[in-house]
Structures are given as structure tokens and as C-alpha cells.
Amino acid sequence: MTSGNNITTQLGKDGLGEQPWWVLEWMELINSYRYKKRLERAWIYAREGNVISIRFEGRRVQAEVQGTESEPYKVQLWLDVLTDEDWEFVLEALSQKARWACQLLAGIMPQDIERAFAASGRRLFPFKLEEIGSECSCPDKANPCKHISAVYYLMGDRFTEDPFVLFQLRGRSRKQLLQALAEKRKIILQNKQEIPGASINQAIENYVDAEKWWQYNSPLDPDLVVITPALDSSGLAEAGDLPLAEEPLYPQAKQIFLEHLREHSNQKAQAAMLLAMATNATP
Amino acid sequence: MTLLHAAWLQNSALPCLALWADNWQVATPIELDRLEAPPLHPLALSEPELSNWLQQQKLLPAGTQHLELQLSLPTRSNGLPLMAGELLPKQLEWWPWRVSALVLPAPLAATWLSKLPLTGGGNNCLSDELLWWSHLQRWVLSLIARGRWLPAVHTNRSGLASGRWEPLLNHESDRRRLEDLASRMPAAIHCANAPEIAELACMRPSAPRLQLAEIIAVLLDSQLRSDQATYFNEIETPKLDPLLAAWQSSLHCSAADLELVEGDCQRLASATAHWRETVAGRMAPARAVLELQVPAEGSELWQLHFGLQAEANPSLRQPAAAVWAAGAGKLQLGDINVADPAELLLEGLGRALVAFEPLGRGLETATPEQMQLAPAEAFVLVRTATARLRDVGVGVVLPASLSGGLASRLGLAIKAELPSGATGFSLGEDLEWSWELMIGGVMISLKELERLQAKRSPLVQHKGAWLELRPGDLRNAEKFCALNPPLSLDDALRLSANEGESLQRLPVHQFQAGPRLQAVLEQYHQQKAPDPLPAPEGFSGQLRPYQERGLGWLAFLHRFNQGACLADDMGLGKTIQLLAFLQHLKAEKELRRPVLLVAPTSVLTNWKREANKFTPKLNLIEHYGPKRAATDAALSKSLKGIDLCLTSYALLQRDSNLLSNVDWQGVVIDEAQAIKNAASKQSQAARLLAKPSRQGRFRIALTGTPVENRVSELWALMDYLNPRVLGEEDFFKQRYKLPIERYGDTASLKDLKSRVKPFILRRLKTDKSIITDLPEKLELNEWVSLSPEQRRLYTKTVDASLEAIQRAPLGKKNGQVLALLTRLKQICNHPALALKEETVGEGFASRSAKLQRLEELLEELLEAGDRALLFTQFAEWGHLLQSHLQQRWQQEVPFLHGGSSKNARQAMVDRFQLDPRGPQLFLLSLKAGGVGLNLTRASHVFHIDRWWNPAVENQATDRAYRIGQQKKVLVHKFITTGSIEEKIDQMIKEKAKLAADIVGSGEEWLGGLEFTQLRNLVALEEN
């Protein structure tokens, strides 16, 4: 494990190709660091679980790393925050293309998001390692020290849990961003002509039909007559890998957890089918 | 009858199912205006009553707790809560009522609900709500079986986070089910969720979709938690990091709080939300929809339009232009309001992009409305992406000719007609017919198909429609052309009966019958009332119009050699129609050999009487009694020149060999429910006799029960009538009985019904076409005989008494004659009555022929959900009958007699008239119940024994038949043949006026009878 190449392949069990693009970009950024020796030590640190916690607090990343002293060192990372004016440019650009809003609303980080940021002349992702501000409470004067670098390594994965933390680090939470986008949209839509027939009526609310108060006389849905298992289309299979960053000390944890879920799914499915089969016939 | 209800308690710390029950009774209305606190529900069961009743019904769940609940219920303005099934009053208010309930926390509720029946109806003490609950739980089981869930982090109202299993309802079928169950949710389910603070406040439920989604989440979660999962143990858990370990344990333990610091909770919550997000959107009343439109003339580019579609009704759509125009306001989809429509559309398109990449190209502007697709992209959308899109909760609308299903596949359009020369056509006969190939709604020739196939493009245009060709299409078409098969009438019946039928593997899209064939088909499928046949020559009586149609129908099926089941409602005259049919055969000189009619012993007498009356020209014998023919020779001798031979089910079985050696022209079974149990000897004997191994033996079944609704009984009936229709019993069980009876599978039921429909004719008194043919009040004589015990007792009594009367001094004679007559009438009812027995022993019904017949009639009307009044002049008989009937049908039968108190009488009358689930049978003594009561809910009146004066009987009859009665009233009068009852009946009929004069209203005149007159009156006549 002396080359950078080796180090990066350790991160994802399935290889880099399976990682979301923003993780790849992040790893590339780290691998551009010149001091490979220090990087390797940082990697071992990260892998051995010395990074005790990583938290996104507001616009900063707060982490605790267990060093040689008994008290863990406190590490802070931050990116340059965009000014309101910059954000205005970004939002303007984002609102011009429906796809960006679509993807952001559906929880997907658009691959070409940087093009929206280019409008402000800024970037979402740090272009160079130097753009990442960092601080560590360790006595090492070098920056990034191995504690900071260890946190770097784990950050990529943490982005997969919620890709919108990047926006947060740049000064807008996902909620703020979506709200601002909705505002922008309103302005665009106001210029649209109202289409006849799409008028807004007052809803008849809380209307209770006394006739239907007790009544239900539908037959059982034919598809529920026989209860069968799914072939390859369980929710677990559809949702795929759990976007939760791996804890270095528990390298297998996520796999075990998902395996438990699958096993649980099978057991419960079997039990449900048995129970369904045992249902009493009409008296 | 007590009815069980189930409400959902969502406000309690642990969501619960609350069981409560109500039972109709006379209750004092509550002055609503003066209420300060919610009143006690006057009709609800108290805590001990509820537990006891549930115990009795074997429905008491384990581990319940008692709780007093406050329910918002529809209330009459006079201050009484409304009950399920009651007619709605004009003025209705919602008021809170307090009831005792048993509450089941979610895990127990799920187990309990799983055991409930999945089909409603029947004599059920479970309310409709419980049927809804059982369907809901069935769905939850299906979600679990299909793994439609993801674990999540749930934050409750007090901000505590916990692990929770949440349903994934993104698939099309589950979304539709959610809408279905939400729109059909009985509002009563939420009657317990009133806000707690305002004591008199009522909650009117709204947003059923969200409420339902929450109930599903709770039920699902409770069933996915396990305490004993094999992997959930000490050794494995340490391999999980603290975050996952905490989550896993919170997903399984019943105390589910996540033991994590707040930051980690949030991190877990957002990661899991992100996990779920790309698979399933949020709960909303509408979803994004993509509508594919075919290329414009001269273009090869397809159009894909964006829009929103209502979840509840996918046909309600608005284009994206309208969505953008709605701006930040609401969008109207029919009567559905959609908030934030733009965000909803954008989010949906975001998920759609994952399933169908080319979509991205169409989203480059700020407010896109549509895009163009290349042919290859359109094909991908049609063939594969549509399913994926629907799975992520995005609607797709395809052009009709491509919208999948059988309709867009290559199939046949058929034209057929009966051959012009055919008159006495039979089922196997070939028709004149022609066919064309058809795909996506347009005709296509084999040549054209070849040409299109040669284009090697999956989507092709033909006669203006865009079609999807599949690889096997051309081959199948060529095969069919080469084969060019014949088409029989049998095929035509099948093809015209059901949609989705196929011929030689090609689906039949169109079936066009020529006028002559059409007439046959319509009559066969009973889309058209059968052509009536007038009463045949030699029939002495009148047929009502619907009876003429019934006769026509019997003759129609006879012509096709198909067995027929006439299942008309009681009182419509099945006997007469059958007799008219036999007379019709005789008049047409088609009746050449004897017909065997099998009936329960109790109605044989009735048959004989009716046959003598209506068809005197039919030669009839009874194969019954000890003197019946015992050898083949004797039987064949006795059948010489005979048209109709009557026998009982018991003898059908006992004399099976003898009877099966006769060359019957036809077999008729009356009260055909007698053969419902296919395994019984009786049923086997009947079916053996009907096997059409011998040429031209017709089969007819008569029954008054709704046979078509009794799936398990249909097989034996059809095996008797037309064995080919439902096939072997094992096949029938697998294909129909199990899916329908156990799970209420409607698709199977529909298929079954369409198969048997041609052979069953059932008309109800309430049918529009019937009701005008019937008088308001229909009187029916029920002729019955005597059981051997009755007969012995009757003769013995007559012999002994006549002697005594002859010797008696004049002053006592009167009294003795009266005593004799009374005793004879009692014997006609039941020996137990004459012998002054006080309890109902085993085999009680078998001792009286009258009681047997009564039971058969009651069975039929109870089945139909009708109500009846039963009058008797003997209070003792009333008591015996009451306990017998209560035992027999396990339901309450009130008895109003001279000894009932005024309050008790009123209570009985009120319950019978007003209780939505009140008793169906009401016994009354002729004297106590004959006057002054209003019992219009009954549509049947039974006079179990005869009174001397018809006026008294009529008065009693009028209890049911009065102003306010909307139904026809059927009056059944029991007459024991050969006995005193028949003599009385004759006297009343022949000298109605005279009798009224002589007889007055009492029995005094009887004492003045001459001895010979008396003997003639009481002696048992053998008929």
C-alpha cells in the first residue's frame, strides 16, 4: 500500500467505477496531494478508526481524530462560502434548466452542476486542495496534517449519504436552495399566461357522506387472492446500496447490515405467505 | 343482532385498533341540546357484554385492554346514534358518544385481523369496516411477501427518533390499491380520533390517503419487528458500527427509540431519506405523467408530452403548460386540488430521468412542456422503460394501438352465421364463417403483414395506426391461414361469452354474428329474455307472461340438448312452468317415454295436486311407499303409458339400480339443492341417472335458492345438468372453489358465472319485468302429507274418539268433538304438540312432514334475506317451534303470544320493524298477533295451521300486507292432504260465503254435526 492507486481502491469494495461521480472527483482531489508518505499515514489512520466523528455543522465540517495524545484532536474543514450575489447568479442559472431542478428535487446531484456555478465564476467542488480551509488542534505545523488528511479520506463517502452537504458547505442548505429555486420559478411562471380551464376552485373539504359512513362492500382485489413473493423486485433490491459512509473500524458493517435485511425480508415474506394461506374461508 | 365495529386510534401513544359493538334495542333518545358531556351510547355493548360476546363468537383477541372511547357518530336529530344499515333520516348530525371498547396494539391487531374472513355477506356479525380492515391487512401481508418496504428513521410528534419499517408504495399496482382502499374507507374507522380537548367536538375525517398510508405504516412496522430473528444476536451485532447497530436494534425491539446522539440521528435520517428518495416520491394527490403521441403526418419523430395525473383517477390529466401556468397556486384536476404542482412535476421528471435517459434532452429549458423522440427511443419507451417509469411512480400514457395488453396484439376478426339450411341445429354443427387478421384495432392482410415485417422496424405504421410487431406474429398468422379451421356453434358460444378468448392461439378481437346466429346467442347468454311460449294445448290454467318466457327458455335449451336449471324465486311458479313444459312436449308429440321427477318427500303431495290441477292429461304415477314396484318387470309394467313418474330422493338412492334400468326420456330434480353435496349418495345417484350416455335424456333442475352464488354447490348441479361445462371436480376446486371461497377472487367468480349463466334462469319477485305480472298479494297452498308417526297417531285418535263421542251424552258431545278436532290439527302440526311434549328432542323435524316443508321454505327465504311472519293458533306449538327454529338457524326468533306483556310486545314489534339487523322470522299466535300490529317488513306470511274463518286469517295476513308495504307479499297456507285441514280448506273454498254464515268466527257449529258428517270430516283419506 505504497502507491496512491492502492489506497484509492481500498475505499470502495466494488471499485471506483461504482462510486458516484462526486466521490470520484473528491478522491482525485486528494490524490493530487504531493506528499504521498503523509497521505499513506493518513489513510492508515482513517482505516484504523482514528477518526472518531465527522459532523456537518452549518458551513463547517467538525471532526475528532484520535492522535497520540489521550484527548482527540479537533479538526475543522471549510470551503469558501459563496456570497449572496454569487448565489443569485447560480440560482438564476439553475432555474433556467428544468432538469437541474428535477434532479435536485429527486435527490440526485446533477453531473453538470458546475455549469450552473460557472455563471458566478465560482465552483461547487473545490478545484484544488488549497481551496479547502482546514485547522487541526494537533501540534504538527504542517497543513494538511495527517489528521486532516484522514478526515479528507472519509469525506468522500460522507458526500454519498447526502450530496447536498456540498451546497451546505458553500453556504446554502438543500432546503434553502430548493426554496430559493421555487421563488425563482414563481417569477418565471408569473410571466406565463394562465390557461383557461386550469382555474383554481375552492375545495369541498371535510365532506362526509353519511351513506358511506359504515359502508364497504368491495370484493378482495384479485391480485391479493394469492400472495406470492417478489421476483427480484423487493424494495431493498430497487433501492440498492445504502448511502451511508463506512466506518473504517467496521469495514463489513454495511454489508452485514444489508445481508441481515435481506435475510429478514425472506423470513418475513415466508411467514406472511404462510399466514395468508391459513386465512379462514368464508364462514 | 350484535354487530362488531373497529375504529383506529391514532392519537394514543401506541396506535391501536379499538373494537366495539352495538345491538339494536328500544332506547330513550337523549336531549342533545342540554348535553354537557358526551353521553353513553345507548345501543353499545358494555365492557363485560362485549368480552362475553366476543368470547362466544370465538373472536376475543388475546391481550386486549378495556378502554372507554369517545366516538363521533352520525346521530338522528331526535338524539339517538345511527346504526349501520339503517335508512338515513333527512336530518343528520354528528355527536360524540361514549362506548366501551377493547383495544389491540398494532402487533396484536395484525394477528387478529389476519384471521378475519376476506369476503363479506352472509349472516355476519362483522361490520363492513372489518371487511375493509381484513382487506387492508391482506395487502400488508402482500407488501411483506413482496418485500415492498425499506427501513427508515421516523421522528414522532414529540421529536423522538426511532427506527421504523416503512412501506414502499411506488409500484403502480400498490398506488392504485392505496387510492382504492382510501376512497372506499368507511369513515367510521376514524370516528374515535376526535380531538381530546373539546369535549363535545366531533372530528370529520379528511385526506383519507394520508391517514391510510399511516395506518399501513404502523401495521407493517409492527409485523416486521421480530424479537427472535436468528441473526439478531450477540455474536453478530458487534460487527456493526454503532450507528447501524443502534438502528438495527431500534428496528427490532419494541422500545424503538434510537440510542444515538442527535447529530448521528440526523445523519442517519438524511442518509436513509436519500436512500428512499430515488425509488419513491412523497405522498401527493398527483404524479408526473409522460404521454407518448405518434409522429405527425410526414414526420418520423414521436412527441412526448409532460403533465400531471391524478392518483385517484389517472384519466384526470393536465398538460405541463397548465402546471406552469398555475404558478405557485393550486392546480385543479377534476375535483382534486393539487398544491405545489410545479414542484411535483419537476420531482417526478427527476425520477423519470433515472428510468428513461433520453428525457434529459427535453428538460433543458425552464418550463418544458414536451419533447421529440427518435423512433428507436420511442420503441425503448414502449417496450421497456414504461414499466420502469411506472415502478418509480411516474405515469405513462401510450397511444391506444400500443398500450399493451391483448388488444394491441395480432389477432382475429370473425364474422359467422348459421348455415342457411339449418333448422334443428346442434352445438357441434359447423357455422358459415370468415375471418381477417387484426392488429391494434385495424385489419391487416397476410401480405401487408409480410411487407411490414420486412421493414425490420419494431414500430410500424399501417392504415394510420402505429403498431408494434412481435417476432412470432407472422409465423402464427401463416400457420392459421394454412390450417383454416372450421368454426362450430360451440366455439361461437365460447367466443361470444368472454373477452380475451382465443382461437388456435390467436386472440379474437372481434366477433360478429349474423342475425340468425345473433338471435341464438343472445337467448343463450340470456342477454335477451327468452322467446315466450304460450300455454300448450291441454294445459288447464293460465301462464303469467314471465312464466311463458320460462317455458320458452326450457324449450330453447331442450332443443340444444342442454340441461336447464330453473331457479326462480319462491312463489313464481316453478312447478307450473315445468308442468307446462311437459305438457308442451306431449302436445308436440315429443313425449314418448316417461319422465322421472325426483323431489323431497315433503313436496310429493304438492306435485301430485298441482299436476292433477294443471295438466290433467299427463299420466302420472308415484314410485313411492311400500307398495311401489320392486322389480324391473313390475316397474316397467307400471310405467306403461305413463308420462311422469314421481319419486323421492331417498328412493332414488335406495332403488338406484331399479330406476337406472328404465329408459327415461328425461330427469327432473326439484329442490335441486338436495344434490349440492357431490359426495353424497343422493347426489351421485341423481347425477348417474342424468348422464347423457343415453341419447336425448333431458335434464332439468328446479330450485328457489340463488344457486349461482353458491360456488361450492355449483359443481354437482352442473355435473348433473351439463358435465362438460365445469369439468372434473378436482379441476373445479383448484380453478374456482378455492380462489373464490377462500379469497373472494372476483376474476374467477366472473369467469365461473359466465360459464354457468346460460343454464340457469333465475328471476326474482322484485325484478321489474316480473313485478308487474304479479298481484300485490300472492296466496300459495303448500300441500303436505303426514309422517308415519303422524299417520298412526291420527288414525288412532280418530278411531278412539269417534267411539267415545258416539257414546257420549248430548251435553258433552260438543266439547268432545271440539277436543278431537283440535287434537287432529295438533297432530297435523307435530306429534309432539298432541303428546304435550315440552322439549325439542333429536330428530324433531323428521317427525312432522309439515315442519320439514316449512323448514325448506324458510331456508329459501332466509337465504334471500327476506323476512317472514309465522302464525299459529297453538301457543304450545309456538314455543316448541320457537326453540326448534332458534336451534336450527342459530338466530333469535321472537314469539308474540297472549302471555307476552305489553312492553315485550312493543319491543318485539319495534325490533322486527326497525332494527337494521333484526330477526328475520317472527312467530305470532293468531289471536294475540292477528290484529293491530304493523309488520310491513315481512314479505312472507305463513299460516302453519288453518283457522275455520278465512277472515281471521286474512286479518293476520294484513299485518304484513298494508299500506306502506313496498314488496309483494307471499302468503303460504299449509294444508295436510286427506286430513281435517284439507276438509276445512275445501269448505272454506266451496262455500266461502255460506261457511262464513254458518261458521261465524267460532267452532261451536261443529258440535251440531251429524255423526256421519263428523266421520267424513275427521277420517284420514288416503289419496
Interface residues (C-beta under 8 A of the other chain):
Chain A: S53 R55 E57 S95 Q96 K97 A98 R99 A101 C102 Q103 L104 L105 A106 G107 I108 E161 D162 P163 A182 R185 K186 I188 L189 Q190 K192 Q193 E194 I195 G197 A198 S199 I200 N201 A203 I204 E205 N206 V208 D209 A210 E211 K212 W213 W214 Q215 Y216 N217 S218 P219 L220 D221 P222 D223 L224 V225 V226 I227 T228 P229 A230 S233 S234 G235 L236 A237 E238 A239 L242 P243 L244 E247 L249 Y250 Q252 A253 K254 I256 F257 E259 H260 L261 E263 H264 S265 Q267 K268 A269 A271 A272 M273 L275 A276 T279 N280 A281 T282 P283
Chain B: P74 L82 A84 G85 L88 L92 W94 S114 K115 L116 P117 L118 T119 G120 G121 G122 N124 S127 D128 E129 L131 W132 H135 R138 W139 L141 S142 I144 A145 R146 G147 R148 W149 L150 P151 L168 H171 S173 R177 D180 R184 M185 P186 A187 A188 R204 P205 S206 Q223 L224 S226 A229 T230 Y231 F232 E236 K239 L240 D241 P242 L243 L244 W247 Q248 G263 R267 L268 S270 A271 T272 A273 H274 W275 R276 E277 T278 V279 G281 Q318 A321 A322 W324 A325 A326 G327 A328 G329 K330 L331 Q332 D335 N337 A342 E343 L346 E347 L349 G350 R351 L353 V354 G360 L363 E364 T365 A366 T367 P368 D391 P739 E741 R742 Y743 G744 D745 T746 A747 S748 L749
